[in-house]
């Protein structure tokens, strides 16, 4: 099942531009917003399975799509979770739970956006698999973890490296939370749709040049391992977002370094989910 945020309404997709409005089809039992759907995820899944061949009643343009979890109460972001990315960043491969930071909720957007580059910064790309929590998780084992995931989406952990790395201590959260720096989408794909949710190809291209390519099977800590580690400390709530880490190929790790310029377009993709597109413009002040 694929679920989209169409103009802030939950829609079960039957194609890339058609779907069933959840609130209308359920007679108000679920929806219209996605946050309420995640709060009753198991009940919603049972109901959605009964939709069958219900006629689609919504046609939409991609420009109407928002993040499949537009207002998460918590956003977890994971660093150094691919070996080659840890090397290009100058760090050892983590042996325990990798670095965890947050992207603040106000940076979360939908899949196809225009992003303003911060003045005086070096803005970088980081394509990532995103997991959205569908059931509260506290002290969950890795074996149980997929049962707490509503589904998967594409994420870009866009990062401004000057403010992120400025001393006396790094400001990961702030450097990664400028407006538009957390696009997620284009929709949520439930875990059962994947032959193997632990092995998906992901990558991104900048103005047509492939800059990242990897597989989620290369994650040092898989999605279930991350949920086990995170839920040992924090309670994961329905609708929470986990950015699971980025493969090698980021701009700051290149020689010479490369950063996003005004007018460039970033296309991010994950196997079995789709694509999303960010176009970058210069600040006007």
Backbone as CSV, one residue per row, in Angstrom:
resi,resn,N_x,N_y,N_z,CA_x,CA_y,CA_z,C_x,C_y,C_z
1,UNK,0.839,-1.191,0.000,0.000,0.000,0.000,0.880,1.249,0.000
2,UNK,0.453,2.231,-0.750,1.122,3.530,-0.743,0.131,4.576,-0.237
3,UNK,0.609,5.428,0.652,-0.226,6.474,1.242,0.448,7.812,0.998
4,UNK,-0.322,8.765,0.478,0.222,10.079,0.167,-0.461,11.159,0.997
5,UNK,0.249,12.243,1.160,-0.284,13.454,1.763,-0.644,14.403,0.614
6,UNK,-1.910,14.457,0.272,-2.380,15.290,-0.836,-3.115,16.493,-0.254
7,UNK,-2.461,17.649,-0.323,-3.050,18.869,0.258,-3.507,18.636,1.691
8,UNK,-2.634,17.988,2.471,-2.861,17.737,3.894,-4.012,16.777,4.159
9,UNK,-4.287,15.895,3.204,-5.291,14.855,3.382,-4.662,13.499,3.067
10,UNK,-4.979,12.503,3.875,-4.463,11.149,3.664,-5.177,10.515,2.476
11,UNK,-4.384,9.977,1.546,-4.927,9.357,0.342,-4.222,8.028,0.114
12,UNK,-4.988,6.955,-0.037,-4.438,5.657,-0.414,-4.333,5.620,-1.930
13,UNK,-3.122,5.427,-2.440,-2.892,5.542,-3.870,-3.283,4.276,-4.624
14,UNK,-3.819,4.492,-5.822,-3.999,3.393,-6.767,-3.115,3.590,-7.996
15,UNK,-2.561,4.786,-8.163,-1.570,5.087,-9.192,-0.802,6.314,-8.722
16,UNK,0.133,6.790,-9.551,0.954,7.925,-9.128,0.190,9.240,-9.084
17,UNK,-1.017,9.284,-9.631,-1.779,10.534,-9.600,-3.256,10.328,-9.264
18,UNK,-3.618,9.148,-8.732,-5.000,8.865,-8.371,-5.027,8.096,-7.062
19,UNK,-6.079,8.332,-6.282,-6.182,7.625,-5.028,-7.529,7.769,-4.369
20,UNK,-7.656,7.153,-3.194,-8.882,7.153,-2.416,-8.695,8.059,-1.207
21,UNK,-9.544,9.062,-1.079,-9.498,9.943,0.074,-9.930,9.160,1.306
22,UNK,-9.044,9.069,2.304,-9.275,8.207,3.453,-10.474,8.659,4.268
23,UNK,-10.585,9.935,4.548,-11.703,10.398,5.376,-13.034,10.131,4.686
24,UNK,-13.107,10.451,3.389,-14.361,10.250,2.661,-14.722,8.778,2.573
25,UNK,-13.733,7.930,2.247,-14.016,6.509,2.061,-14.369,5.818,3.372
26,UNK,-13.815,6.317,4.492,-14.084,5.686,5.790,-15.253,6.324,6.519
27,UNK,-15.937,7.268,5.887,-17.058,7.942,6.539,-16.637,8.723,7.759
28,UNK,-15.411,9.247,7.741,-14.905,10.044,8.850,-14.239,9.237,9.947
29,UNK,-14.154,7.940,9.768,-13.524,7.098,10.799,-12.033,7.377,10.898
30,UNK,-11.383,7.623,9.769,-9.961,7.952,9.728,-9.761,9.239,8.935
31,UNK,-8.641,9.932,9.247,-8.309,11.138,8.519,-9.038,12.345,9.071
32,UNK,-8.914,13.489,8.367,-8.261,13.617,7.063,-6.734,13.657,7.111
33,UNK,-6.170,13.969,8.285,-4.721,14.152,8.348,-4.028,12.823,8.611
34,UNK,-2.756,12.758,8.231,-1.984,11.525,8.391,-1.601,11.261,9.836
35,UNK,-1.431,12.290,10.631,-1.044,12.078,12.027,-2.059,11.192,12.737
36,UNK,-3.345,11.445,12.496,-4.381,10.635,13.116,-4.385,9.203,12.610
37,UNK,-4.011,9.015,11.346,-3.922,7.670,10.779,-2.835,6.871,11.496
38,UNK,-1.667,7.475,11.712,-0.580,6.766,12.386,-0.930,6.421,13.827
39,UNK,-1.730,7.257,14.482,-2.116,6.981,15.868,-2.957,5.710,15.974
40,UNK,-3.616,5.331,14.883,-4.477,4.139,14.891,-4.046,3.225,13.746
41,UNK,-2.740,3.006,13.627,-2.180,2.373,12.444,-2.701,0.959,12.215
42,UNK,-2.703,0.101,13.223,-3.160,-1.274,13.030,-4.626,-1.311,12.612
43,UNK,-5.431,-0.498,13.263,-6.852,-0.422,12.910,-7.026,0.094,11.483
44,UNK,-6.230,1.096,11.121,-6.305,1.645,9.767,-5.903,0.601,8.732
45,UNK,-4.828,-0.153,8.985,-4.378,-1.164,8.029,-5.467,-2.204,7.783
46,UNK,-6.153,-2.608,8.848,-7.234,-3.582,8.700,-8.347,-3.009,7.835
47,UNK,-8.710,-1.759,8.083,-9.752,-1.117,7.274,-9.304,-0.961,5.823
48,UNK,-8.068,-0.496,5.609,-7.583,-0.249,4.250,-7.551,-1.532,3.427
49,UNK,-7.305,-2.668,4.077,-7.283,-3.946,3.360,-8.645,-4.291,2.785
50,UNK,-9.701,-3.681,3.330,-11.056,-3.966,2.857,-11.488,-3.059,1.714
51,UNK,-10.633,-2.118,1.331,-11.001,-1.192,0.259,-11.212,-1.913,-1.062
52,UNK,-10.416,-2.955,-1.297,-10.554,-3.731,-2.526,-10.438,-2.854,-3.755
53,UNK,-11.418,-2.946,-4.630,-11.409,-2.218,-5.887,-12.222,-0.927,-5.825
54,UNK,-12.324,-0.352,-4.646,-13.049,0.915,-4.493,-12.551,1.922,-5.522
55,UNK,-13.476,2.562,-6.189,-13.094,3.516,-7.231,-12.294,4.662,-6.625
56,UNK,-11.217,5.048,-7.299,-10.434,6.198,-6.859,-11.274,7.459,-7.009
57,UNK,-11.213,8.325,-6.010,-12.030,9.541,-6.082,-11.202,10.811,-6.029
58,UNK,-9.858,10.687,-6.092,-8.992,11.859,-6.055,-7.994,11.777,-7.205
59,UNK,-7.932,12.826,-7.986,-6.851,12.985,-8.956,-6.019,14.171,-8.501
60,UNK,-4.709,14.058,-8.592,-3.879,15.123,-8.060,-2.625,15.302,-8.895
61,UNK,-2.015,16.448,-8.732,-0.736,16.780,-9.342,0.346,16.590,-8.279
62,UNK,1.551,16.216,-8.697,2.630,16.007,-7.716,2.906,17.245,-6.881
63,UNK,2.624,18.409,-7.422,2.874,19.645,-6.669,1.990,19.741,-5.429
64,UNK,0.963,18.908,-5.340,0.075,18.923,-4.178,0.603,18.049,-3.043
65,UNK,1.645,17.289,-3.281,2.116,16.328,-2.291,2.917,17.003,-1.178
66,UNK,2.617,16.630,0.049,3.426,17.028,1.189,4.153,15.831,1.757
67,UNK,4.893,16.038,2.823,5.566,14.925,3.490,4.533,13.916,3.969
68,UNK,4.812,12.617,3.830,3.872,11.622,4.351,3.760,11.623,5.871
69,UNK,4.650,12.306,6.557,4.476,12.597,7.981,4.846,14.062,8.179
70,UNK,3.887,14.968,7.973,4.215,16.392,7.907,4.510,17.056,9.243
71,UNK,4.067,16.456,10.346,4.270,17.082,11.657,4.722,16.053,12.677
72,UNK,5.859,15.404,12.451,6.330,14.401,13.404,6.687,15.045,14.737
73,UNK,6.375,14.362,15.815,6.749,14.899,17.123,8.241,14.762,17.363
74,UNK,8.868,13.774,16.725,10.308,13.577,16.855,10.879,13.218,15.487
75,UNK,12.034,13.814,15.190,12.764,13.478,13.971,14.156,13.029,14.396
76,UNK,14.460,11.769,14.163,15.774,11.217,14.489,16.588,11.141,13.198
77,UNK,17.832,11.571,13.259,18.732,11.472,12.113,19.996,10.750,12.562
78,UNK,20.480,9.866,11.711,21.589,8.989,12.054,22.808,9.347,11.213
79,UNK,23.956,9.480,11.862,25.196,9.791,11.160,26.107,8.580,11.038
80,UNK,26.976,8.605,10.035,28.060,7.624,9.882,27.552,6.185,9.851
81,UNK,26.434,5.936,9.157,25.835,4.607,9.187,26.162,3.775,7.942
82,UNK,27.033,4.284,7.079,27.611,3.511,5.980,29.128,3.607,6.116
83,UNK,29.820,2.502,5.956,31.270,2.473,6.181,32.006,3.485,5.317
84,UNK,31.699,3.527,4.015,32.424,4.422,3.116,32.145,5.882,3.434
85,UNK,30.933,6.178,3.915,30.641,7.561,4.301,31.402,7.931,5.566
86,UNK,31.524,6.998,6.509,32.317,7.279,7.708,33.760,7.584,7.325
87,UNK,34.311,6.814,6.364,35.689,7.030,5.929,35.854,8.384,5.270
88,UNK,34.932,8.744,4.357,35.077,10.020,3.666,34.880,11.205,4.610
89,UNK,34.225,10.955,5.754,34.018,12.006,6.750,35.151,12.072,7.766
90,UNK,36.098,11.116,7.672,37.254,11.137,8.553,37.019,10.501,9.907
91,UNK,36.019,9.579,10.002,35.706,8.947,11.276,35.843,7.433,11.160
92,UNK,36.034,6.791,12.300,36.008,5.339,12.359,34.567,4.847,12.242
93,UNK,34.410,3.643,11.750,33.086,3.030,11.681,32.558,2.837,13.092
94,UNK,31.327,3.278,13.398,30.793,3.116,14.752,30.566,1.653,15.093
95,UNK,30.888,1.281,16.334,30.682,-0.088,16.798,29.436,-0.219,17.651
96,UNK,29.018,0.891,18.258,27.746,0.926,18.963,26.810,1.832,18.166
97,UNK,25.675,2.188,18.719,24.705,3.018,17.991,25.395,4.244,17.403
98,UNK,25.224,4.508,16.098,25.897,5.649,15.469,25.440,6.981,16.073
99,UNK,26.117,8.079,15.707,25.690,9.387,16.197,24.228,9.660,15.845
100,UNK,23.499,10.190,16.807,22.088,10.506,16.627,21.901,11.999,16.868
101,UNK,21.224,12.661,15.952,20.907,14.080,16.121,19.494,14.286,15.623
102,UNK,19.024,15.520,15.591,17.673,15.792,15.124,17.701,16.803,13.990
103,UNK,16.728,16.722,13.130,16.387,17.798,12.216,15.085,18.388,12.758
104,UNK,15.045,19.685,12.945,13.867,20.269,13.563,12.680,20.214,12.605
105,UNK,11.503,20.035,13.192,10.295,19.746,12.428,10.013,20.774,11.330
106,UNK,10.368,22.031,11.563,10.025,23.077,10.595,10.768,22.951,9.278
107,UNK,11.803,22.093,9.200,12.510,21.913,7.931,11.867,20.834,7.070
108,UNK,10.913,20.080,7.615,10.301,18.966,6.888,9.350,19.499,5.811
109,UNK,9.511,19.012,4.589,8.664,19.426,3.476,8.277,18.209,2.648
110,UNK,7.527,18.474,1.602,7.156,17.446,0.655,8.263,17.147,-0.333
111,UNK,7.956,16.332,-1.344,9.002,15.748,-2.182,9.557,16.622,-3.295
112,UNK,8.806,17.561,-3.807,9.246,18.357,-4.954,9.190,19.827,-4.579
113,UNK,10.342,20.420,-4.309,10.368,21.738,-3.691,11.462,22.617,-4.285
114,UNK,11.349,23.901,-3.989,12.414,24.861,-4.251,13.020,25.251,-2.920
115,UNK,14.339,25.146,-2.822,15.039,25.363,-1.558,15.969,26.562,-1.709
116,UNK,15.902,27.484,-0.768,16.783,28.659,-0.778,18.092,28.312,-0.084
117,UNK,19.202,28.576,-0.760,20.519,28.307,-0.196,20.882,29.390,0.816
118,UNK,21.288,29.020,2.028,21.677,30.022,3.018,22.867,30.857,2.530
119,UNK,22.829,32.132,2.782,23.906,33.031,2.389,25.201,32.660,3.114
120,UNK,26.287,32.585,2.369,27.593,32.323,2.970,27.811,30.891,3.409
121,UNK,26.957,29.974,2.971,27.081,28.589,3.406,27.565,27.670,2.312
122,UNK,27.827,26.432,2.691,28.179,25.357,1.771,27.150,24.254,1.943
123,UNK,26.187,24.208,1.038,25.057,23.302,1.185,25.338,21.984,0.464
124,UNK,25.086,20.889,1.160,25.462,19.549,0.715,24.212,18.663,0.653
125,UNK,24.352,17.541,-0.038,23.268,16.574,-0.217,23.554,15.315,0.602
126,UNK,22.495,14.635,1.045,22.614,13.345,1.736,21.325,12.566,1.518
127,UNK,21.280,11.705,0.505,20.085,10.901,0.273,19.988,9.819,1.347
128,UNK,18.781,9.573,1.841,18.610,8.617,2.931,17.267,7.898,2.829
129,UNK,17.260,6.657,3.275,16.009,5.953,3.498,15.396,6.492,4.786
130,UNK,14.111,6.805,4.734,13.383,7.297,5.906,12.364,6.256,6.333
131,UNK,12.342,5.957,7.626,11.324,5.085,8.213,10.370,5.930,9.040
132,UNK,9.077,5.705,8.872,8.049,6.395,9.649,7.438,5.395,10.631
133,UNK,7.405,5.772,11.892,6.900,4.885,12.947,5.369,4.823,12.885
134,UNK,4.821,3.618,12.995,3.379,3.428,12.972,2.807,2.922,14.281
135,UNK,3.681,2.513,15.198,3.223,2.009,16.489,4.260,2.377,17.541
136,UNK,3.798,2.880,18.679,4.720,3.302,19.737,5.742,2.206,20.023
137,UNK,6.999,2.621,20.157,8.083,1.659,20.371,8.918,2.074,21.577
138,UNK,8.990,1.224,22.555,9.833,1.418,23.729,10.444,0.073,24.083
139,UNK,11.785,0.032,24.136,12.510,-1.211,24.417,12.103,-2.335,23.453
140,UNK,12.042,-1.981,22.181,11.672,-2.936,21.137,12.922,-3.664,20.655
141,UNK,12.841,-4.959,20.461,13.974,-5.704,19.917,14.014,-5.560,18.406
142,UNK,15.179,-5.813,17.823,15.309,-5.751,16.368,14.348,-6.724,15.690
143,UNK,14.133,-7.876,16.294,13.230,-8.875,15.708,11.791,-8.367,15.644
144,UNK,11.432,-7.473,16.530,10.071,-6.924,16.572,9.931,-5.624,15.800
145,UNK,11.045,-5.030,15.394,11.046,-3.627,14.984,10.218,-3.333,13.740
146,UNK,10.306,-4.189,12.696,9.538,-3.887,11.486,8.048,-3.784,11.782
147,UNK,7.568,-4.456,12.805,6.160,-4.373,13.169,5.753,-3.026,13.729
148,UNK,6.723,-2.173,14.020,6.442,-0.828,14.527,6.623,0.245,13.455
149,UNK,6.920,-0.166,12.228,7.162,0.767,11.136,5.933,0.842,10.242
150,UNK,5.397,2.049,10.050,4.272,2.218,9.131,4.721,2.021,7.694
151,UNK,5.880,2.564,7.355,6.366,2.435,5.992,7.634,3.216,5.770
152,UNK,8.063,3.241,4.522,9.336,3.828,4.129,9.117,4.922,3.083
153,UNK,10.034,5.890,3.073,9.998,6.988,2.108,11.427,7.408,1.799
154,UNK,11.565,8.291,0.830,12.865,8.900,0.521,13.041,10.132,1.398
155,UNK,14.263,10.374,1.852,14.574,11.601,2.559,15.852,12.220,2.032
156,UNK,15.965,13.517,2.134,17.217,14.228,1.883,17.589,14.977,3.151
157,UNK,18.708,14.577,3.733,19.235,15.282,4.909,20.132,16.408,4.396
158,UNK,19.515,17.423,3.792,20.281,18.547,3.250,21.010,19.229,4.403
159,UNK,22.279,19.562,4.161,23.151,20.001,5.257,23.967,21.215,4.843
160,UNK,23.962,22.247,5.692,24.792,23.428,5.450,26.050,23.264,6.311
161,UNK,27.181,23.007,5.651,28.375,22.548,6.363,29.071,23.640,7.168
162,UNK,28.973,24.915,6.785,29.658,25.963,7.540,29.074,26.055,8.941
163,UNK,27.762,26.207,9.041,27.150,26.328,10.367,27.125,24.993,11.099
164,UNK,27.076,23.886,10.368,27.084,22.569,11.014,28.399,22.314,11.742
165,UNK,29.506,22.698,11.124,30.826,22.327,11.642,31.547,23.464,12.357
166,UNK,30.925,24.614,12.455,31.555,25.748,13.138,31.722,25.455,14.620
167,UNK,32.878,25.770,15.182,33.174,25.502,16.588,32.462,26.445,17.532
168,UNK,32.661,26.243,18.847,33.585,25.292,19.464,33.107,23.840,19.429
169,UNK,31.829,23.611,19.145,31.302,22.252,18.985,30.356,22.257,17.791
170,UNK,30.261,21.162,17.059,29.392,21.123,15.878,27.932,21.391,16.229
171,UNK,27.223,22.001,15.277,25.799,22.287,15.432,25.028,21.476,14.384
172,UNK,25.021,20.159,14.567,24.394,19.295,13.560,22.926,19.645,13.350
173,UNK,22.163,19.787,14.429,20.735,20.046,14.297,20.441,21.335,13.568
174,UNK,21.131,22.409,13.919,20.884,23.691,13.279,21.381,23.700,11.839
175,UNK,22.539,23.112,11.595,23.093,23.115,10.244,22.279,22.302,9.259
176,UNK,21.394,21.448,9.774,20.587,20.582,8.922,19.105,20.926,8.975
177,UNK,18.762,22.099,9.495,17.348,22.424,9.708,16.923,23.758,9.122
178,UNK,17.673,24.277,8.147,17.202,25.472,7.444,15.881,25.146,6.740
179,UNK,15.088,26.161,6.392,13.816,25.891,5.715,14.006,25.022,4.470
180,UNK,13.215,23.971,4.382,13.263,23.093,3.220,14.358,22.054,3.240
181,UNK,15.120,21.951,4.328,16.267,21.032,4.381,15.887,19.605,4.771
182,UNK,14.590,19.309,4.866,14.178,17.953,5.211,13.066,17.431,4.317
183,UNK,13.249,17.423,2.988,12.195,16.868,2.130,12.040,15.369,2.333
184,UNK,10.796,14.918,2.365,10.476,13.506,2.552,9.343,13.144,1.592
185,UNK,9.444,11.994,0.949,8.356,11.582,0.061,8.804,10.522,-0.925
186,UNK,8.188,10.429,-2.105,7.008,11.238,-2.456,5.746,10.786,-1.746
187,UNK,5.803,9.576,-1.159,4.699,8.993,-0.405,5.269,7.944,0.532
188,UNK,4.431,7.374,1.352,4.825,6.285,2.245,4.498,4.957,1.576
189,UNK,5.459,4.032,1.572,5.244,2.684,1.040,5.328,1.713,2.205
190,UNK,4.264,0.939,2.423,4.252,0.015,3.551,5.280,-1.101,3.344
191,UNK,5.772,-1.635,4.446,6.902,-2.563,4.411,6.585,-3.826,3.607
192,UNK,5.330,-4.272,3.623,4.969,-5.497,2.920,5.080,-5.381,1.401
193,UNK,5.233,-4.171,0.887,5.349,-3.966,-0.562,6.746,-4.322,-1.087
194,UNK,7.716,-4.485,-0.205,9.093,-4.735,-0.621,9.428,-6.220,-0.491
195,UNK,10.105,-6.752,-1.503,10.574,-8.134,-1.410,11.547,-8.281,-0.257
196,UNK,12.430,-7.282,-0.090,13.366,-7.256,1.029,13.571,-5.804,1.448
197,UNK,12.880,-5.338,2.488,13.002,-3.931,2.893,14.384,-3.574,3.435
198,UNK,15.220,-4.592,3.688,16.579,-4.339,4.183,17.605,-4.217,3.060
199,UNK,17.165,-4.267,1.797,18.111,-4.204,0.684,17.490,-3.455,-0.483
200,UNK,17.583,-2.123,-0.431,17.023,-1.255,-1.457,18.125,-0.364,-2.026
201,UNK,18.145,-0.194,-3.335,19.113,0.726,-3.937,18.654,2.156,-3.718
202,UNK,19.582,3.033,-3.391,19.278,4.449,-3.240,20.395,5.274,-3.858
203,UNK,20.066,6.477,-4.264,21.075,7.347,-4.853,20.495,8.700,-5.184
204,UNK,21.354,9.605,-5.632,20.885,10.912,-6.071,21.821,11.477,-7.124
205,UNK,21.284,12.395,-7.916,22.020,13.042,-9.001,21.867,14.544,-8.880
206,UNK,22.943,15.253,-9.145,22.942,16.714,-9.125,23.144,17.214,-10.537
207,UNK,22.131,17.888,-11.067,22.143,18.355,-12.455,22.531,17.236,-13.427
208,UNK,21.991,16.057,-13.195,22.192,14.931,-14.093,23.420,14.083,-13.813
209,UNK,24.303,14.517,-12.923,25.491,13.733,-12.565,25.205,12.919,-11.312
210,UNK,25.359,11.611,-11.410,25.140,10.772,-10.231,26.223,11.050,-9.191
211,UNK,25.792,11.429,-7.984,26.746,11.771,-6.931,26.716,10.776,-5.773
212,UNK,25.636,10.029,-5.626,25.558,8.995,-4.598,24.838,7.774,-5.146
213,UNK,25.309,6.600,-4.751,24.638,5.346,-5.093,25.053,4.301,-4.067
214,UNK,24.088,3.604,-3.526,24.379,2.569,-2.552,23.184,1.665,-2.368
215,UNK,23.276,0.778,-1.398,22.175,-0.113,-1.054,21.983,-0.090,0.459
216,UNK,20.747,-0.169,0.889,20.493,-0.121,2.325,20.995,-1.374,3.034
217,UNK,21.310,-2.437,2.284,21.944,-3.609,2.900,23.345,-3.279,3.406
218,UNK,23.902,-2.131,2.965,25.220,-1.695,3.407,25.158,-0.879,4.697
219,UNK,23.966,-0.599,5.200,23.849,0.100,6.476,24.602,-0.670,7.559
220,UNK,25.378,0.042,8.360,26.061,-0.605,9.486,25.024,-1.069,10.507
221,UNK,24.044,-0.194,10.792,22.924,-0.524,11.664,21.653,-0.450,10.826
222,UNK,21.027,-1.595,10.610,19.815,-1.682,9.809,18.674,-0.915,10.471
223,UNK,17.577,-0.771,9.742,16.401,-0.113,10.328,15.977,-0.808,11.621
224,UNK,15.837,-2.145,11.647,15.476,-2.780,12.928,16.496,-2.530,14.040
225,UNK,17.796,-2.557,13.705,18.821,-2.314,14.728,18.739,-0.884,15.254
226,UNK,18.446,0.065,14.376,18.298,1.455,14.811,17.110,1.607,15.754
227,UNK,15.991,0.981,15.398,14.805,1.087,16.250,15.069,0.455,17.607
228,UNK,15.761,-0.667,17.619,16.124,-1.283,18.898,16.980,-0.328,19.718
229,UNK,17.995,0.272,19.093,18.894,1.159,19.818,18.229,2.439,20.283
230,UNK,17.439,3.055,19.405,16.764,4.303,19.772,15.721,4.069,20.856
231,UNK,14.950,2.984,20.717,13.850,2.760,21.663,14.341,2.297,23.029
232,UNK,15.619,1.962,23.135,16.173,1.642,24.444,16.290,2.886,25.318
233,UNK,16.312,4.062,24.674,16.393,5.324,25.415,15.119,6.146,25.281
234,UNK,14.719,6.392,24.037,13.567,7.261,23.769,12.360,6.422,23.365
235,UNK,11.179,6.906,23.704,9.961,6.275,23.225,9.644,6.825,21.835
236,UNK,9.594,5.952,20.842,9.276,6.353,19.482,7.764,6.401,19.325
237,UNK,7.274,7.493,18.756,5.839,7.743,18.700,5.304,7.616,17.278
238,UNK,4.035,7.275,17.115,3.460,7.192,15.772,3.667,8.485,14.990
239,UNK,4.138,8.333,13.762,4.422,9.481,12.912,5.840,9.985,13.006
240,UNK,6.613,9.522,13.997,8.017,9.930,14.095,8.782,9.490,12.854
241,UNK,9.802,10.266,12.504,10.613,10.029,11.318,12.029,9.660,11.742
242,UNK,12.579,8.645,11.067,13.988,8.296,11.259,14.696,8.403,9.917
243,UNK,15.632,9.368,9.799,16.558,9.422,8.673,17.683,8.438,9.000
244,UNK,17.860,7.402,8.189,18.676,6.267,8.615,20.158,6.365,8.265
245,UNK,20.580,7.429,7.610,21.988,7.580,7.255,22.180,7.635,5.749
246,UNK,23.330,8.180,5.339,23.593,8.390,3.917,24.825,7.610,3.465
247,UNK,24.806,7.109,2.214,26.000,6.441,1.686,27.066,7.457,1.290
248,UNK,28.221,6.958,0.845,29.320,7.832,0.434,28.921,8.662,-0.784
249,UNK,29.672,9.752,-0.986,29.472,10.582,-2.161,29.034,11.998,-1.867
250,UNK,28.989,12.391,-0.588,28.577,13.752,-0.263,29.640,14.747,-0.710
251,UNK,29.222,15.990,-0.868,30.127,17.007,-1.406,31.299,17.328,-0.519
252,UNK,31.092,17.318,0.816,32.173,17.680,1.727,33.263,16.620,1.747
253,UNK,32.946,15.400,1.304,33.929,14.330,1.299,34.720,14.214,0.012
254,UNK,34.468,15.120,-0.950,35.139,15.050,-2.250,36.424,15.878,-2.254
255,UNK,37.261,15.575,-3.210,38.497,16.338,-3.390,38.630,16.735,-4.866
256,UNK,38.352,17.996,-5.232,37.983,19.092,-4.323,36.534,18.969,-3.842
257,UNK,36.238,19.644,-2.740,34.884,19.639,-2.204,33.934,20.262,-3.220
258,UNK,32.694,19.806,-3.192,31.686,20.337,-4.094,30.409,20.590,-3.313
259,UNK,29.795,21.735,-3.548,28.551,22.070,-2.860,27.512,22.545,-3.865
260,UNK,26.266,22.535,-3.454,25.157,22.875,-4.342,25.189,24.361,-4.674
261,UNK,24.969,24.664,-5.974,24.972,26.037,-6.460,23.559,26.465,-6.874
262,UNK,23.274,27.780,-6.843,21.962,28.259,-7.295,21.667,27.777,-8.721
263,UNK,20.446,27.351,-8.930,20.021,26.877,-10.238,20.177,25.385,-10.434
264,UNK,20.881,24.695,-9.535,21.069,23.253,-9.683,19.857,22.486,-9.149
265,UNK,19.675,21.271,-9.692,18.546,20.428,-9.324,19.061,19.083,-8.812
266,UNK,18.519,18.672,-7.685,18.897,17.419,-7.042,17.738,16.437,-7.164
267,UNK,18.000,15.274,-7.760,16.988,14.227,-7.882,17.419,13.042,-7.019
268,UNK,16.568,12.645,-6.083,16.855,11.551,-5.157,15.916,10.395,-5.461
269,UNK,16.419,9.170,-5.327,15.604,8.007,-5.683,15.893,6.853,-4.728
270,UNK,14.883,6.028,-4.510,15.039,4.767,-3.793,14.185,3.722,-4.490
271,UNK,14.790,2.575,-4.704,14.130,1.446,-5.349,12.821,1.105,-4.638
272,UNK,11.751,0.969,-5.423,10.469,0.574,-4.877,9.678,1.705,-4.263
273,UNK,10.250,2.909,-4.221,9.549,4.064,-3.659,9.321,5.126,-4.736
274,UNK,10.379,5.558,-5.415,10.231,6.549,-6.465,11.324,7.589,-6.435
275,UNK,10.960,8.815,-6.780,11.911,9.922,-6.848,11.327,11.167,-6.202
276,UNK,12.211,12.085,-5.831,11.796,13.436,-5.463,12.849,14.417,-5.946
277,UNK,12.443,15.673,-6.100,13.280,16.656,-6.771,13.334,17.955,-5.980
278,UNK,14.550,18.436,-5.755,14.760,19.750,-5.142,15.521,20.658,-6.112
279,UNK,15.010,21.857,-6.302,15.689,22.872,-7.099,16.150,23.968,-6.154
280,UNK,17.381,24.441,-6.330,17.993,25.370,-5.374,18.132,26.758,-5.977
281,UNK,17.831,27.766,-5.153,17.922,29.158,-5.581,18.718,29.937,-4.551
282,UNK,19.289,31.054,-4.995,20.057,31.913,-4.097,19.117,32.728,-3.217
283,UNK,19.589,33.056,-2.024,18.822,33.958,-1.152,18.735,35.336,-1.800
284,UNK,17.643,36.026,-1.580,17.443,37.314,-2.217,17.823,38.483,-1.338
285,UNK,18.219,38.234,-0.090,18.601,39.351,0.772,20.036,39.180,1.272
